[in-house]
Amino acid sequence: MSSLKDKYNKKIKKDLMERFNYENPHQIPKLEKIVINRGLGEVVVNNKALNTSIDQFIAITGQKPILRKAKDAISNFKIRKDQVIGCKVTLRSKKMYDFLNKLINIVLPKIRDFRGVPKNSFDGRGNYTLGIREDSIFPEIQGDIDKLRGFDISFVTSSETSDEEARELLALLGMPFRKK
């Protein structure tokens, strides 16, 4: 069992219960899933980018990504209907906590001049999205990188009422938010 999940069950639940005065333990927010998403608009001109992204996502998450296809044709961007334009991975349970632990303790501290992640990237329903500019900060990405590509990491919580609850949950899990 993940040490981060143990920490959530033993300590964080109690802290959240006291801080927000929940009447029912089922009201306590929890991390439901982490979705990692990369748009691949460059596939139109560089077909190798798709295979590289798939290999990188498998290395980073231990899971094969789902390919995302264009719903409509957009002639200005040279995109045809049903053409692959992105990929995503949804992590739950043990893999989710393992990824979060690696992100907080290994990956984010490797970012040059890192002062914390922004506090204002919540969507109003308790979900947080973090943009990563360089995939090379992950230790699994080594060797010949043809181009630095970024991706988005979305943290989906069960908090539906406020972003404050979700922010507190992620902070207690160890997410290094900026001080100001």
C-alpha positions in Angstrom: 0.0 0.0 0.0 1.2 3.5 -0.8 2.6 5.6 2.0 0.8 8.6 0.7 -2.5 6.7 0.8 -1.7 5.7 4.4 -1.0 9.3 5.3 -4.3 10.3 3.8 -6.3 7.7 5.7 -4.5 8.2 9.1 -3.8 11.9 9.3 -5.2 14.0 6.4 -8.8 12.8 6.8 -8.8 13.9 10.5 -7.2 17.2 9.7 -9.8 18.0 7.0 -12.6 16.8 9.3 -11.5 19.3 12.0 -10.7 22.2 9.6 -14.0 22.2 7.6 -16.3 20.8 10.4 -17.8 18.0 8.3 -20.8 16.2 9.9 -20.2 13.0 7.9 -16.9 11.3 7.0 -18.1 10.8 3.4 -18.0 14.6 2.9 -14.2 14.6 3.3 -12.7 15.3 -0.1 -10.4 12.7 -1.6 -8.2 12.4 -4.7 -10.2 10.4 -7.2 -7.9 10.3 -10.3 -5.0 12.0 -12.0 -5.4 12.6 -15.8 -2.2 13.3 -17.8 -3.0 14.8 -21.2 -0.8 15.9 -24.2 -2.0 17.6 -27.3 -0.1 16.5 -30.4 -0.9 19.1 -33.1 2.5 18.5 -34.5 1.6 15.0 -35.7 0.4 16.7 -38.9 4.0 17.4 -39.9 5.9 14.9 -37.6 4.4 11.4 -37.4 7.2 10.3 -35.1 5.9 12.6 -32.3 3.0 10.2 -31.6 5.2 7.1 -31.1 7.6 9.2 -28.9 4.7 10.5 -26.8 3.2 7.0 -26.3 6.6 5.6 -25.2 7.1 8.5 -22.8 3.7 8.2 -21.2 4.3 4.4 -20.7 7.6 5.2 -19.1 6.3 7.9 -16.8 3.0 6.3 -15.7 3.4 2.6 -16.4 0.2 2.7 -18.4 -0.6 2.8 -22.1 -2.2 6.1 -23.1 -5.5 6.4 -24.9 -5.3 8.1 -28.3 -7.5 11.2 -28.8 -8.9 11.8 -32.3 -10.1 15.0 -33.9 -13.9 15.2 -34.0 -14.0 17.6 -36.9 -11.8 18.5 -39.9 -10.1 21.9 -39.5 -8.5 22.9 -42.8 -6.6 25.9 -41.4 -4.6 23.5 -39.1 -4.5 20.7 -41.7 -6.4 18.4 -39.4 -8.7 15.7 -40.8 -11.6 14.1 -39.0 -10.6 11.1 -36.9 -6.9 12.0 -37.1 -4.9 11.4 -33.8 -4.2 14.7 -32.2 -3.4 13.8 -28.6 -3.1 11.1 -25.9 -4.1 10.8 -22.3 -3.6 8.5 -19.3 -6.0 8.2 -16.3 -4.4 7.0 -13.1 -6.4 5.7 -10.2 -5.7 3.9 -6.9 -2.1 2.7 -6.3 -0.6 4.1 -9.6 -2.2 7.5 -8.8 -0.6 7.7 -5.4 2.8 6.4 -6.7 2.7 9.0 -9.5 1.8 11.8 -7.1 4.6 10.8 -4.7 7.1 10.8 -7.6 5.8 14.2 -8.9 6.1 15.9 -5.5 9.3 14.4 -4.2 11.4 13.9 -7.3 10.1 15.7 -10.4 9.0 19.2 -9.2 12.2 19.8 -7.2 14.2 19.2 -10.4 12.6 22.3 -12.1 15.1 25.1 -12.3 14.2 28.1 -10.1 11.2 26.2 -8.7 9.2 28.3 -6.2 6.1 26.2 -6.0 3.1 25.5 -8.2 0.5 28.2 -8.8 -2.5 28.3 -6.4 -5.0 29.7 -9.0 -5.3 26.8 -11.3 -8.5 25.4 -9.8 -11.7 25.1 -11.9 -14.3 26.0 -9.3 -15.3 22.4 -8.8 -12.3 21.2 -6.8 -10.2 20.1 -9.7 -6.6 21.3 -10.2 -4.6 21.4 -13.4 -0.8 21.8 -13.6 1.0 22.5 -16.8 4.4 20.9 -17.3 6.6 22.5 -19.9 9.4 20.0 -20.2 8.9 16.2 -20.2 12.7 15.8 -19.6 12.3 16.6 -15.9 11.0 13.0 -15.4 13.8 10.6 -14.6 12.3 8.0 -17.0 12.8 10.3 -20.0 16.4 9.9 -21.1 18.4 9.5 -24.2 17.8 11.3 -27.5 14.9 13.8 -27.0 14.1 15.2 -30.4 12.0 18.1 -29.0 10.8 19.2 -25.5 7.1 18.6 -25.2 4.8 19.6 -22.4 1.6 18.1 -21.0 -1.1 18.9 -18.5 -1.7 17.0 -15.2 -5.2 17.3 -13.8 -6.0 16.3 -10.2 -9.7 15.4 -9.9 -11.0 15.5 -6.3 -14.4 14.7 -4.8 -14.7 18.2 -3.5 -17.6 19.7 -5.3 -18.3 22.7 -3.1 -15.2 24.8 -3.1 -11.6 25.0 -4.3 -10.4 25.8 -0.8 -11.2 22.2 0.3 -9.4 20.7 -2.7 -6.4 23.1 -2.2 -6.1 22.1 1.4 -6.3 18.4 0.5 -3.5 18.7 -2.1 -1.4 20.8 0.3 -1.7 18.2 3.0 -0.8 15.5 0.4 2.4 17.5 -0.1 1.7 19.7 -3.2 4.2 22.6 -2.9 2.0 25.6 -3.6 3.6 29.1 -4.0 3.6 31.2 -0.8 2.4 34.3 -2.6 
